Structures are given as C-alpha cells and as structure tokens.
C-alpha cells in the first residue's frame, strides 16, 4: 500500500505546496495587498483528497493481496495502519507549511490572518493544528474506505443507497470539530460545538468503528477472477 499509493499521496503534497504556498507568496508579492494566509485557503482540500485515498485502497489492493495469501483481517489492519500514517504525515506537512508561511509573513510584516474558522487561533498552537487536521483527515479517509468497500462488494446502485452510512465518520467529525468552511454554516444555524475533550475521543472512536465495519463487510467477499 505504501509503495503503490506513495506517488498519489506525495504528488498531492507537492501540488498543494506549489499551488498554495509558492504561488500564493508570489501573488502576494505582486499585489502587495493580501494579508490573509494563502495556505489556509487550501485547508479543506486534504479532507476530500483523503476520501479518494480511502476509496482507492480496496479496489486497488484487495484482490491482489488476498489472492497472494493475505487474510481479510490482515488486509484491514494494514489499511488501518496506512490510513492512520497517511493522516499523520499529511497533518505534519500542514503544521510545517503553516509555520513556514508564518515566518515569511512575519518577515514581510504581514499579519497572515486565518480565513477559515479553526480549533486553533494561531498557527503557533502546533498541537491543536495537528489534532484538528489529523482527526478530519482520518475520519474522511475512513469514510472513503467504507465507500470503496460498499461499492466494491454491493455494486453501484446499492453502493449509492449506502452512501449515508459510509459517510457517517466524516459527518461525525465535521459536527464534532466544527472547523473550516462548514463551521460558519453550523455557527449561523445556532449549533454549538462540543469541547475538544469530547470531540477528540469521539472522532477517534467513530473512525475506529468505521475501520472495523469495513472489515466486517469485507469478510465474506470473494476474490473476483481477473478478466481477459
């Protein structure tokens, strides 16, 4: 999984850094009037990319690994380890680039205001920055994991019907963390987000249950014979 998905993941990292940090800084130098964090504009992106990572895992690797003697249980464990590691690595990247951007803004005498609502008020709160992104990315990866499994096992139409259930981990994280663009919508609706002491363990539990649910759905799936 690491070898096969490395190009997809690293390619995404490089694209984001180039598009939002390098290009963003050039734009700011050219306009001399932008005072908001350019990197913060890209903060919703890793959630949705992570759904794609989760979706890819089962269709790409299940038949190959199981046909070579890997049990469904070990495949699910490996997927859980990979998705957790990918979420942690992406979160570390987000923390580092936020700090690099902050240093550049400070050097230029610009405030670097955050555009989106977050659980942190400053990018110097490294622990909160990492926690927010890790939980959001992991929960969306798990949602993608369930999406990939349900469509892989049940086909397109039944997969569509199961969409609400598959997306539960992502929906739970959004409603518990209430960060980024969705936060403004929920706040305007009068919704009050729970404290981190409640949100963090709740998101972790929901994500773990989502990984286990995916394993349970995969258990009876037969390896489909290759075509052609």
C-alpha positions as CSV (number, residue, x, y, z in Angstrom):
1,X,0.0,0.0,0.0
2,X,2.8,2.4,0.9
3,X,4.6,1.7,-2.4
4,X,1.5,1.7,-4.5
5,X,-0.1,4.9,-3.1
6,X,3.1,6.8,-2.5
7,X,3.1,8.6,-5.8
8,X,-0.6,9.6,-5.4
9,X,0.0,11.0,-1.8
10,X,3.4,12.7,-2.4
11,X,2.1,14.1,-5.7
12,X,-0.8,15.7,-3.8
13,X,1.6,17.2,-1.2
14,X,3.8,18.7,-3.9
15,X,0.8,20.1,-5.8
16,X,-0.6,21.7,-2.7
17,X,2.7,23.2,-1.6
18,X,3.3,24.6,-5.0
19,X,-0.2,25.9,-5.6
20,X,-0.9,27.5,-2.2
21,X,2.5,28.3,-0.7
22,X,4.8,29.1,-3.6
23,X,2.3,30.5,-6.0
24,X,0.5,32.2,-3.1
25,X,3.6,34.0,-1.9
26,X,4.3,35.2,-5.5
27,X,0.8,36.5,-5.8
28,X,1.2,38.4,-2.5
29,X,4.4,39.9,-3.6
30,X,2.8,41.0,-6.9
31,X,-0.3,42.5,-5.3
32,X,1.2,43.8,-2.0
33,X,-2.4,43.9,-0.6
34,X,-3.2,40.4,0.5
35,X,-3.0,39.9,4.3
36,X,-4.7,36.6,4.7
37,X,-2.9,33.2,4.9
38,X,-2.7,31.7,1.5
39,X,-2.1,28.2,2.9
40,X,-5.3,28.5,4.9
41,X,-7.3,28.7,1.7
42,X,-6.3,25.1,0.9
43,X,-7.2,23.6,4.3
44,X,-10.4,21.9,3.2
45,X,-8.5,20.1,0.4
46,X,-6.8,17.3,2.4
47,X,-10.2,16.1,3.7
48,X,-11.6,15.4,0.2
49,X,-8.3,14.1,-1.2
50,X,-8.3,11.7,1.8
51,X,-11.7,10.3,0.8
52,X,-10.1,9.4,-2.6
53,X,-7.2,7.6,-0.8
54,X,-9.7,5.6,1.3
55,X,-11.8,4.7,-1.7
56,X,-8.7,3.5,-3.7
57,X,-7.4,1.0,-1.1
58,X,-9.9,-1.8,-1.5
59,X,-10.5,-1.8,-5.3
60,X,-6.7,-1.5,-5.9
61,X,-5.3,-4.0,-3.5
62,X,-7.9,-6.4,-2.0
63,X,-8.0,-9.0,-4.8
64,X,-4.2,-8.8,-5.3
65,X,-3.3,-9.3,-1.6
66,X,-6.0,-11.9,-0.8
67,X,-5.1,-13.9,-3.8
68,X,-1.5,-14.0,-2.5
69,X,-2.4,-15.3,0.9
70,X,-3.1,-12.1,2.9
71,X,-6.1,-12.6,5.1
72,X,-9.0,-10.2,5.0
73,X,-8.3,-9.4,8.6
74,X,-4.6,-8.5,7.9
75,X,-5.7,-6.5,4.8
76,X,-8.0,-4.4,7.0
77,X,-5.3,-4.0,9.7
78,X,-2.8,-2.9,7.0
79,X,-5.3,-0.5,5.6
80,X,-6.0,1.0,9.0
81,X,-2.2,1.4,9.7
82,X,-1.7,3.0,6.3
83,X,-4.6,5.4,6.5
84,X,-3.6,6.5,10.0
85,X,0.0,7.0,8.9
86,X,-1.0,9.0,5.9
87,X,-3.3,11.2,8.0
88,X,-0.4,11.8,10.5
89,X,2.1,12.6,7.7
90,X,-0.3,15.0,5.9
91,X,-1.1,16.7,9.2
92,X,2.6,17.2,9.9
93,X,3.0,18.7,6.5
94,X,0.2,21.1,7.2
95,X,1.8,22.2,10.5
96,X,5.2,22.7,8.9
97,X,3.9,24.8,6.0
98,X,1.8,26.9,8.3
99,X,4.9,27.6,10.3
100,X,7.0,28.4,7.2
101,X,4.2,30.7,5.9
102,X,4.0,32.4,9.3
103,X,7.8,33.1,9.2
104,X,7.5,34.6,5.7
105,X,4.6,36.8,6.7
106,X,6.4,38.0,9.8
107,X,9.5,38.8,7.7
108,X,7.3,40.8,5.4
109,X,5.4,42.5,8.2
110,X,2.1,41.0,7.2
111,X,-0.5,39.6,9.7
112,X,-1.3,36.4,7.9
113,X,-4.9,36.2,9.2
114,X,-6.6,32.8,9.1
115,X,-9.5,32.8,6.6
116,X,-11.4,29.7,7.9
117,X,-12.6,29.0,11.5
118,X,-10.4,26.5,13.3
119,X,-10.0,24.9,16.7
120,X,-6.8,27.0,17.0
121,X,-6.5,30.7,16.9
122,X,-2.8,30.8,15.9
123,X,-0.6,28.5,13.9
124,X,1.9,28.6,16.8
125,X,-0.6,26.2,18.6
126,X,1.1,23.3,16.9
127,X,-0.7,20.6,18.9
128,X,-4.1,22.0,18.1
129,X,-3.2,22.4,14.4
130,X,-2.0,18.8,14.2
131,X,-5.0,17.5,16.1
132,X,-7.6,19.2,14.0
133,X,-6.2,18.1,10.7
134,X,-5.4,14.6,11.8
135,X,-8.9,14.0,13.0
136,X,-10.5,15.5,10.0
137,X,-8.2,13.7,7.5
138,X,-8.5,10.3,9.3
139,X,-12.3,10.4,9.5
140,X,-12.6,11.3,5.8
141,X,-10.2,8.5,4.9
142,X,-12.4,6.1,6.8
143,X,-15.4,7.4,5.0
144,X,-13.6,6.7,1.8
145,X,-12.6,3.3,3.0
146,X,-16.3,2.4,3.6
147,X,-17.3,3.9,0.3
148,X,-14.8,1.9,-1.6
149,X,-15.8,-1.3,0.2
150,X,-19.6,-0.9,-0.2
151,X,-19.3,-0.2,-4.0
152,X,-16.7,-3.0,-4.4
153,X,-19.0,-5.5,-2.7
154,X,-22.5,-4.4,-3.5
155,X,-22.1,-2.7,-6.8
156,X,-23.1,0.8,-7.9
157,X,-26.8,1.1,-7.1
158,X,-26.7,-0.5,-3.7
159,X,-23.5,1.5,-3.0
160,X,-25.3,4.7,-3.7
161,X,-28.1,3.6,-1.3
162,X,-25.4,3.0,1.4
163,X,-23.8,6.4,0.9
164,X,-25.3,8.0,4.1
165,X,-23.9,5.2,6.2
166,X,-20.5,5.2,4.6
167,X,-20.2,9.0,5.1
168,X,-21.0,8.8,8.8
169,X,-17.4,9.1,10.0
170,X,-16.8,12.2,8.0
171,X,-20.2,13.7,9.1
172,X,-19.4,12.9,12.8
173,X,-16.0,14.6,12.6
174,X,-17.5,17.7,10.9
175,X,-20.2,18.0,13.5
176,X,-17.9,17.4,16.5
177,X,-14.9,19.5,15.4
178,X,-16.9,22.3,13.6
179,X,-13.8,23.7,11.8
180,X,-13.1,25.2,8.4
181,X,-15.7,26.3,5.9
182,X,-18.6,24.2,7.4
183,X,-18.1,25.9,10.8
184,X,-19.6,29.2,9.6
185,X,-22.7,27.3,8.3
186,X,-23.2,25.4,11.6
187,X,-22.5,28.5,13.7
188,X,-25.1,30.5,11.8
189,X,-27.6,27.7,12.4
190,X,-27.1,28.1,16.2
191,X,-25.1,24.9,16.6
192,X,-22.5,25.0,19.4
193,X,-19.6,22.6,19.0
194,X,-18.6,20.4,21.9
195,X,-15.3,20.9,23.8
196,X,-12.2,19.1,22.5
197,X,-12.2,16.8,25.5
198,X,-15.4,15.3,24.0
199,X,-14.7,15.8,20.3
200,X,-11.3,14.2,20.1
201,X,-12.1,10.8,21.6
202,X,-15.5,10.7,19.9
203,X,-13.9,11.2,16.4
204,X,-11.3,8.5,17.2
205,X,-13.9,6.1,18.3
206,X,-16.1,6.7,15.3
207,X,-13.1,6.3,13.0
208,X,-12.1,3.1,14.6
209,X,-15.6,1.7,14.4
210,X,-15.7,2.7,10.7
211,X,-12.5,0.7,10.0
212,X,-13.9,-2.3,11.8
213,X,-17.2,-2.0,10.0
214,X,-15.3,-2.1,6.7
215,X,-13.5,-5.2,7.8
216,X,-16.8,-6.9,8.7
217,X,-18.3,-6.0,5.3
218,X,-15.1,-7.4,3.5
219,X,-15.1,-10.7,5.4
220,X,-17.5,-12.6,3.0
221,X,-16.2,-11.0,-0.2
222,X,-14.7,-13.5,-2.6
223,X,-11.7,-12.6,-4.8
224,X,-13.1,-11.8,-8.2
225,X,-11.4,-13.6,-11.1
226,X,-9.5,-11.5,-13.5
227,X,-10.9,-10.7,-16.9
228,X,-9.0,-11.1,-20.1
